[in-house]
Amino acid sequence: MNLILWRHAEAEDIASSDLARQLTARGRKQAQTAARWLRARIDPDAVVLASPAARTVQTAESLTDQYRVVQEIAPDASAAAVLDAAGWPDGIARTVVVVGHQPTLGHVAARLLAGSGASWPVKKAGIWWIESRDRLGVEEAVLRVAISPDLI
């Protein structure tokens, strides 16, 4: 499976609630840039999961209108909740894009790639693409891409 961790783009600092925070103009541009890059590389039948936060939904919408809002990956979700939602390591689909938050996405990356409980930094609108594979009967996680929108 391909697990793509995509942090929401830049959002406003203040709103009526954390879940209501919207993307800024810069954030919309970041999301569109990252979405264009992803669209050229992922399967058309990829499953896109978004946190219920407005900023993650707006980020996901820059990629597709076919996404699922998943309450379990809201801000402050656990790495285990994200992995369960995506069906890691077999996947609910061959490619799953999770549009979420820090520090959760950093926890997922550190757990899969280093077996660590740390949270690695993922820039706003950054993409970490991790692939699961079976190597001699041992499930492995392999980093395919880690990129920030300013490098796309």
Residue frames as a rotation matrix with the C-alpha (Angstrom) as fourth column:
MET 1
0.576 0.817 0.000 0.00
0.817 -0.576 0.000 0.00
0.000 0.000 -1.000 0.00
ASN 2
-0.513 -0.616 0.598 0.97
0.559 -0.768 -0.312 3.61
0.652 0.175 0.738 -0.51
LEU 3
0.407 0.565 -0.718 0.24
0.905 -0.357 0.232 5.80
-0.125 -0.744 -0.657 2.50
ILE 4
-0.355 -0.459 0.814 0.50
0.578 -0.793 -0.195 9.48
0.735 0.401 0.547 1.72
LEU 5
0.088 0.269 -0.959 0.54
0.934 -0.356 -0.014 11.81
-0.345 -0.895 -0.283 4.71
TRP 6
-0.333 -0.109 0.937 -0.42
0.624 -0.770 0.132 15.32
0.707 0.629 0.324 3.64
ARG 7
-0.517 0.116 -0.848 -0.45
0.733 -0.452 -0.508 18.08
-0.443 -0.884 0.149 6.23
HIS 8
0.598 0.785 0.163 -3.06
0.781 -0.524 -0.341 20.77
-0.182 0.331 -0.926 5.70
ALA 9
-0.131 -0.593 0.795 -1.83
0.704 -0.620 -0.347 23.98
0.698 0.514 0.498 4.13
GLU 10
-0.939 -0.335 -0.081 -1.39
0.301 -0.685 -0.663 27.28
0.167 -0.647 0.744 5.98
ALA 11
0.037 0.997 -0.070 -4.51
0.822 0.010 0.569 28.28
0.568 -0.079 -0.819 7.91
GLU 12
0.152 0.124 0.981 -5.69
-0.274 -0.948 0.163 31.37
0.950 -0.293 -0.110 9.72
ASP 13
-0.804 -0.581 -0.127 -4.64
-0.001 0.214 -0.977 31.60
0.595 -0.785 -0.173 13.35
ILE 14
-0.854 0.520 0.027 -7.98
-0.143 -0.186 -0.972 32.60
-0.500 -0.834 0.233 14.83
ALA 15
-0.594 0.781 -0.193 -11.54
-0.200 0.089 0.976 31.42
0.779 0.619 0.104 14.17
SER 16
0.233 0.787 0.571 -14.65
-0.834 -0.140 0.533 30.60
0.500 -0.601 0.624 16.18
SER 17
0.776 -0.108 0.621 -13.10
-0.334 0.765 0.551 27.18
-0.535 -0.635 0.557 16.92
ASP 18
-0.301 -0.948 0.105 -10.02
-0.450 0.239 0.861 25.20
-0.841 0.212 -0.498 15.98
LEU 19
-0.321 0.223 0.920 -12.07
0.620 0.784 0.026 23.06
-0.716 0.579 -0.390 13.57
ALA 20
0.713 0.701 0.024 -13.42
0.510 -0.496 -0.703 26.20
-0.480 0.514 -0.711 11.85
ARG 21
0.054 -0.763 -0.644 -10.00
-0.204 -0.640 0.741 27.62
-0.977 0.092 -0.190 10.89
GLN 22
0.928 0.335 0.162 -9.86
0.129 0.119 -0.984 28.26
-0.350 0.935 0.067 7.11
LEU 23
0.092 -0.899 0.428 -6.93
0.976 0.167 0.142 28.25
-0.199 0.405 0.893 4.70
THR 24
0.107 -0.186 -0.977 -5.27
-0.009 -0.983 0.186 31.60
-0.994 -0.011 -0.107 4.06
ALA 25
0.836 0.109 -0.538 -4.67
-0.504 -0.234 -0.831 32.84
-0.217 0.966 -0.141 0.51
ARG 26
-0.164 -0.967 -0.194 -1.12
-0.982 0.179 -0.061 31.48
0.093 0.180 -0.979 0.81
GLY 27
-0.477 0.055 0.877 -2.53
-0.397 0.877 -0.271 28.19
-0.784 -0.477 -0.396 2.11
ARG 28
0.648 0.750 0.133 -4.87
-0.160 0.305 -0.939 27.83
-0.744 0.588 0.318 -0.88
LYS 29
0.568 -0.531 -0.628 -1.91
-0.798 -0.169 -0.578 28.33
0.201 0.830 -0.520 -3.20
GLN 30
-0.499 -0.763 0.410 0.17
-0.844 0.536 -0.030 25.77
-0.197 -0.361 -0.911 -1.24
ALA 31
-0.081 0.565 0.821 -2.68
-0.206 0.796 -0.568 23.25
-0.975 -0.215 0.052 -1.38
GLN 32
0.853 0.433 -0.291 -3.17
-0.333 0.023 -0.942 23.73
-0.402 0.901 0.164 -5.12
THR 33
0.165 -0.889 -0.426 0.56
-0.956 -0.038 -0.290 23.32
0.242 0.456 -0.857 -5.79
ALA 34
-0.640 -0.398 0.658 0.79
-0.624 0.769 -0.141 20.15
-0.450 -0.500 -0.740 -3.71
ALA 35
0.254 0.831 0.495 -2.44
-0.182 0.544 -0.819 18.78
-0.950 0.118 0.289 -5.22
ARG 36
0.734 -0.051 -0.677 -1.13
-0.678 -0.108 -0.727 19.31
-0.036 0.993 -0.114 -8.76
TRP 37
-0.343 -0.935 -0.090 2.05
-0.921 0.354 -0.164 17.40
0.186 0.027 -0.982 -7.83
LEU 38
-0.538 0.196 0.820 0.08
-0.388 0.806 -0.447 14.56
-0.749 -0.558 -0.358 -6.22
ARG 39
0.509 0.857 -0.082 -2.49
-0.431 0.171 -0.886 14.32
-0.745 0.486 0.457 -9.01
ALA 40
0.426 -0.429 -0.797 0.29
-0.869 0.051 -0.492 13.60
0.251 0.902 -0.351 -11.51
ARG 41
-0.545 -0.831 -0.114 1.62
-0.723 0.534 -0.437 10.72
0.424 -0.156 -0.892 -9.37
ILE 42
-0.677 0.304 0.670 -1.20
-0.422 0.587 -0.691 8.90
-0.604 -0.751 -0.269 -7.63
ASP 43
-0.847 0.458 0.271 -3.71
0.532 0.707 0.467 6.36
0.022 0.539 -0.842 -8.88
PRO 44
-0.658 0.659 0.363 -7.03
-0.365 -0.701 0.612 7.87
0.658 0.271 0.702 -9.94
ASP 45
0.346 0.826 -0.445 -8.77
0.049 0.458 0.888 5.48
0.937 -0.329 0.118 -7.53
ALA 46
-0.745 -0.632 -0.211 -6.76
0.300 -0.035 -0.953 6.62
0.595 -0.774 0.216 -4.49
VAL 47
0.394 0.830 -0.395 -8.83
0.761 -0.053 0.646 7.04
0.515 -0.556 -0.653 -1.35
VAL 48
-0.542 -0.505 0.672 -8.54
0.084 -0.828 -0.554 10.45
0.836 -0.244 0.491 0.29
LEU 49
0.256 0.537 -0.804 -9.29
0.891 0.192 0.412 10.75
0.375 -0.822 -0.429 4.01
ALA 50
-0.364 -0.339 0.868 -9.59
0.061 -0.938 -0.341 14.17
0.929 -0.071 0.362 5.63
SER 51
-0.814 0.077 -0.575 -9.88
0.571 -0.071 -0.818 15.31
-0.104 -0.995 0.014 9.21
PRO 52
0.191 0.976 0.105 -13.15
0.980 -0.195 0.035 17.13
0.055 0.096 -0.994 9.97
ALA 53
-0.110 -0.292 -0.950 -11.28
0.427 -0.877 0.220 20.45
-0.898 -0.381 0.221 10.33
ALA 54
0.836 0.494 -0.237 -12.19
0.054 -0.504 -0.862 23.04
-0.546 0.708 -0.448 7.67
ARG 55
0.290 -0.808 -0.513 -8.52
-0.843 -0.469 0.262 23.53
-0.453 0.357 -0.817 6.74
THR 56
-0.645 -0.504 0.575 -8.00
-0.204 0.838 0.506 19.83
-0.737 0.209 -0.643 5.98
VAL 57
0.225 0.795 0.564 -11.23
0.579 0.357 -0.733 19.60
-0.784 0.491 -0.380 4.01
GLN 58
0.825 0.051 -0.562 -10.18
-0.319 -0.779 -0.539 22.64
-0.465 0.625 -0.627 1.95
THR 59
-0.231 -0.965 -0.122 -6.75
-0.787 0.111 0.607 21.08
-0.573 0.236 -0.785 1.38
ALA 60
-0.496 0.114 0.861 -8.33
0.262 0.965 0.023 17.78
-0.828 0.237 -0.509 0.27
GLU 61
0.564 0.823 0.070 -10.75
0.368 -0.174 -0.914 19.63
-0.740 0.541 -0.400 -2.04
SER 62
0.307 -0.534 -0.788 -7.78
-0.767 -0.629 0.128 21.09
-0.564 0.565 -0.602 -3.92
LEU 63
-0.780 -0.601 0.174 -7.02
-0.431 0.718 0.547 17.49
-0.453 0.352 -0.819 -4.97
THR 64
-0.826 0.536 -0.174 -10.48
0.247 0.622 0.743 16.00
0.507 0.570 -0.646 -5.48
ASP 65
-0.304 0.800 0.517 -14.13
-0.884 -0.439 0.161 16.26
0.356 -0.408 0.841 -4.58
GLN 66
0.587 0.407 -0.700 -14.09
-0.196 0.910 0.365 12.53
0.785 -0.077 0.614 -3.79
TYR 67
-0.643 -0.760 0.098 -12.84
-0.250 0.086 -0.964 12.41
0.724 -0.644 -0.245 -0.20
ARG 68
0.313 0.689 -0.654 -14.10
0.520 0.452 0.725 11.04
0.795 -0.566 -0.217 3.11
VAL 69
-0.021 -0.244 0.970 -14.21
-0.709 -0.680 -0.186 13.06
0.705 -0.691 -0.158 6.32
VAL 70
0.148 -0.063 -0.987 -12.98
0.429 0.903 0.007 10.82
0.891 -0.424 0.161 9.14
GLN 71
0.799 0.274 0.536 -13.67
-0.307 -0.580 0.755 11.97
0.517 -0.767 -0.379 12.69
GLU 72
0.895 -0.419 -0.150 -10.98
0.402 0.617 0.677 9.66
-0.191 -0.666 0.721 14.09
ILE 73
-0.018 -0.959 0.282 -8.19
0.990 -0.056 -0.128 11.68
0.139 0.277 0.951 12.42
ALA 74
0.841 0.376 0.389 -9.22
0.297 -0.922 0.250 15.07
0.453 -0.095 -0.887 13.84
PRO 75
0.134 -0.822 0.553 -6.58
-0.515 -0.535 -0.670 17.30
0.847 -0.195 -0.495 15.49
ASP 76
-0.226 -0.408 0.885 -4.71
-0.974 0.122 -0.193 15.50
-0.029 -0.905 -0.425 18.28
ALA 77
0.858 0.459 -0.231 -5.60
-0.483 0.874 -0.054 12.05
0.177 0.158 0.971 16.92
SER 78
0.332 -0.751 0.571 -3.21
-0.355 0.461 0.813 9.23
-0.874 -0.472 -0.114 17.69
ALA 79
-0.506 -0.586 -0.633 -0.88
-0.841 0.171 0.514 7.67
-0.193 0.792 -0.579 15.15
ALA 80
-0.879 0.208 0.428 -2.76
0.171 0.977 -0.125 4.40
-0.445 -0.037 -0.895 15.71
ALA 81
0.105 0.983 -0.149 -6.06
0.178 -0.166 -0.970 6.06
-0.979 0.075 -0.192 14.76
VAL 82
0.195 -0.119 -0.974 -4.58
-0.852 -0.513 -0.108 7.32
-0.487 0.850 -0.202 11.49
LEU 83
-0.795 -0.567 -0.215 -3.09
-0.602 0.693 0.396 3.92
-0.076 0.444 -0.893 10.68
ASP 84
-0.607 0.665 0.435 -6.38
0.334 0.710 -0.620 2.19
-0.721 -0.231 -0.653 11.51
ALA 85
0.313 0.768 -0.559 -8.35
-0.218 -0.514 -0.829 4.60
-0.925 0.381 0.006 9.32
ALA 86
0.064 -0.399 -0.915 -5.97
-0.982 -0.190 0.014 3.95
-0.180 0.897 -0.404 6.40
GLY 87
0.944 0.325 0.054 -5.88
-0.318 0.941 -0.113 0.19
-0.088 0.089 0.992 7.01
TRP 88
0.144 -0.975 -0.168 -2.07
-0.896 -0.056 -0.440 0.08
0.419 0.214 -0.882 7.32
PRO 89
-0.421 -0.826 -0.374 -0.23
-0.305 -0.259 0.916 -2.02
-0.854 0.500 -0.143 6.17
ASP 90
-0.523 0.238 0.818 -2.65
0.694 0.677 0.247 -3.65
-0.495 0.697 -0.519 3.72
GLY 91
-0.967 0.084 -0.243 -4.70
-0.167 -0.922 0.349 -0.55
-0.194 0.378 0.905 3.06
ILE 92
-0.046 0.996 0.081 -8.35
0.131 0.086 -0.988 0.21
-0.990 -0.035 -0.135 2.49
ALA 93
0.982 0.161 -0.094 -7.11
-0.074 -0.127 -0.989 0.94
-0.172 0.979 -0.113 -1.05
ARG 94
0.486 -0.854 0.185 -3.82
0.830 0.386 -0.402 0.59
0.272 0.350 0.896 -2.91
THR 95
-0.661 -0.643 0.388 -3.17
0.483 -0.760 -0.435 4.30
0.575 -0.100 0.812 -2.26
VAL 96
0.480 0.753 -0.451 -4.56
0.851 -0.274 0.448 6.21
0.213 -0.599 -0.772 0.72
VAL 97
-0.467 -0.513 0.720 -4.00
0.294 -0.858 -0.421 9.93
0.834 0.015 0.551 1.17
VAL 98
0.226 0.473 -0.852 -4.49
0.971 -0.043 0.233 11.16
0.074 -0.880 -0.469 4.74
VAL 99
-0.175 -0.192 0.966 -4.98
0.210 -0.966 -0.154 14.92
0.962 0.176 0.209 5.01
GLY 100
0.568 0.343 -0.748 -4.29
0.728 0.215 0.651 15.72
0.384 -0.915 -0.128 8.63
HIS 101
0.864 -0.083 0.496 -2.41
-0.294 -0.884 0.364 17.61
0.408 -0.460 -0.789 11.30
GLN 102
-0.340 -0.924 -0.178 0.78
0.061 0.167 -0.984 17.96
0.938 -0.345 0.000 13.27
PRO 103
-0.219 -0.967 0.127 1.96
-0.932 0.246 0.267 16.46
-0.289 -0.060 -0.955 15.52
THR 104
0.475 0.511 0.717 -0.08
-0.383 0.853 -0.354 13.40
-0.792 -0.107 0.601 14.52
LEU 105
0.972 -0.096 -0.216 1.33
-0.173 0.339 -0.925 13.00
0.162 0.936 0.312 11.01
GLY 106
0.117 -0.985 0.127 4.85
-0.819 -0.168 -0.549 13.37
0.562 -0.040 -0.826 12.39
HIS 107
-0.074 -0.046 0.996 4.08
-0.802 0.596 -0.032 10.61
-0.593 -0.801 -0.081 14.91
VAL 108
0.852 0.442 0.281 2.89
-0.180 0.751 -0.635 8.33
-0.492 0.491 0.719 12.09
ALA 109
0.720 -0.634 -0.283 6.04
-0.388 -0.029 -0.921 8.94
0.576 0.773 -0.267 10.03
ALA 110
-0.167 -0.831 0.530 8.38
-0.949 -0.009 -0.314 8.39
0.266 -0.556 -0.788 13.01
ARG 111
0.184 0.321 0.929 6.54
-0.652 0.747 -0.129 5.24
-0.736 -0.582 0.347 14.08
LEU 112
0.949 0.277 0.151 6.54
-0.076 0.666 -0.742 3.64
-0.306 0.693 0.653 10.64
LEU 113
0.742 -0.666 -0.077 10.02
-0.172 -0.078 -0.982 4.64
0.648 0.742 -0.172 9.51
ALA 114
-0.282 -0.927 0.248 12.00
-0.493 -0.082 -0.866 4.46
0.823 -0.367 -0.433 12.76
GLY 115
0.062 0.371 -0.927 9.84
0.597 0.730 0.332 2.65
0.800 -0.574 -0.176 15.29
SER 116
-0.874 -0.479 -0.074 10.00
0.382 -0.585 -0.716 5.85
0.300 -0.654 0.695 17.32
GLY 117
0.051 0.891 -0.451 7.46
0.992 -0.097 -0.079 7.55
-0.114 -0.443 -0.889 19.54
ALA 118
-0.667 -0.378 -0.643 8.76
0.331 -0.922 0.198 10.96
-0.668 -0.081 0.740 18.47
SER 119
0.634 0.759 0.150 6.92
0.515 -0.269 -0.814 13.37
-0.577 0.593 -0.561 16.19
TRP 120
-0.479 -0.808 0.342 8.93
0.788 -0.224 0.574 14.37
-0.387 0.544 0.744 13.16
PRO 121
-0.306 0.356 -0.883 8.28
-0.153 -0.934 -0.324 17.83
-0.940 0.036 0.340 11.72
VAL 122
-0.315 0.311 0.897 6.00
0.932 0.280 0.230 17.93
-0.179 0.908 -0.378 8.68
LYS 123
-0.948 -0.098 -0.302 5.75
0.060 -0.989 0.132 21.39
-0.312 0.107 0.944 7.09
LYS 124
-0.014 0.975 -0.221 2.36
-0.182 -0.219 -0.958 22.87
-0.983 0.027 0.181 6.25
ALA 125
0.708 0.418 -0.569 1.18
-0.652 0.076 -0.754 21.34
-0.272 0.905 0.327 2.94
GLY 126
-0.390 -0.917 -0.087 4.11
-0.909 0.368 0.198 18.90
-0.150 0.156 -0.976 3.18
ILE 127
0.711 0.564 -0.420 3.79
-0.658 0.745 -0.114 15.38
0.249 0.357 0.900 1.80
TRP 128
-0.449 -0.748 0.488 5.33
-0.802 0.578 0.150 12.18
-0.394 -0.325 -0.860 3.17
TRP 129
0.490 0.551 -0.676 4.77
-0.809 0.576 -0.117 9.14
0.324 0.604 0.728 0.95
ILE 130
-0.428 -0.565 0.705 5.37
-0.805 0.594 -0.013 5.83
-0.411 -0.573 -0.709 2.70
GLU 131
0.148 0.416 -0.897 5.04
-0.782 0.604 0.151 2.45
0.605 0.680 0.415 1.05
SER 132
0.280 -0.047 0.959 4.45
-0.711 0.661 0.240 -0.87
-0.645 -0.749 0.152 2.82
ARG 133
0.252 -0.208 -0.945 6.18
-0.764 0.556 -0.326 -3.93
0.593 0.805 -0.019 1.49
ASP 134
0.907 0.015 0.420 6.84
-0.268 0.790 0.551 -7.48
-0.324 -0.613 0.721 2.52
ARG 135
0.224 -0.909 -0.352 10.52
-0.816 0.023 -0.577 -8.36
0.532 0.417 -0.737 2.60
LEU 136
-0.592 -0.462 -0.661 11.17
-0.173 0.873 -0.456 -12.04
0.787 -0.156 -0.596 3.37
GLY 137
-0.039 0.715 -0.698 8.01
0.701 0.517 0.490 -12.26
0.712 -0.471 -0.521 5.45
VAL 138
-0.394 -0.134 -0.909 8.72
0.810 -0.518 -0.275 -9.04
-0.434 -0.845 0.312 7.36
GLU 139
0.603 0.673 0.429 6.48
0.782 -0.604 -0.153 -6.02
0.156 0.428 -0.890 6.83
GLU 140
-0.482 -0.816 -0.320 8.53
0.819 -0.549 0.168 -2.90
-0.312 -0.181 0.932 6.11
ALA 141
0.776 0.571 -0.268 7.77
0.441 -0.795 -0.416 0.78
-0.451 0.204 -0.869 5.65
VAL 142
-0.273 -0.862 0.427 9.79
0.930 -0.123 0.346 2.52
-0.246 0.491 0.836 2.95
LEU 143
0.161 0.253 -0.954 9.96
0.111 -0.965 -0.237 6.28
-0.981 -0.068 -0.184 2.48
ARG 144
0.191 -0.030 0.981 9.31
0.968 0.171 -0.183 7.13
-0.163 0.985 0.061 -1.16
VAL 145
-0.200 -0.182 0.963 9.05
0.472 -0.879 -0.068 10.93
0.859 0.440 0.262 -0.87
ALA 146
0.206 0.295 -0.933 9.17
0.888 -0.458 0.052 13.66
-0.412 -0.839 -0.356 1.74
ILE 147
-0.592 -0.364 0.719 8.64
0.718 -0.643 0.266 17.06
0.366 0.674 0.642 0.17
SER 148
-0.280 0.483 -0.829 7.44
0.516 -0.653 -0.555 20.51
-0.810 -0.583 -0.066 1.12
PRO 149
0.639 0.688 0.343 5.41
0.634 -0.218 -0.742 22.76
-0.436 0.692 -0.576 -1.19
ASP 150
0.661 -0.431 -0.615 8.27
-0.460 -0.879 0.121 25.21
-0.593 0.203 -0.779 -1.71
LEU 151
-0.465 -0.867 0.180 10.24
-0.407 0.390 0.826 22.42
-0.786 0.311 -0.534 -3.45
ILE 152
-0.007 0.557 0.830 7.46
0.636 0.644 -0.426 21.39
-0.772 0.525 -0.359 -5.81
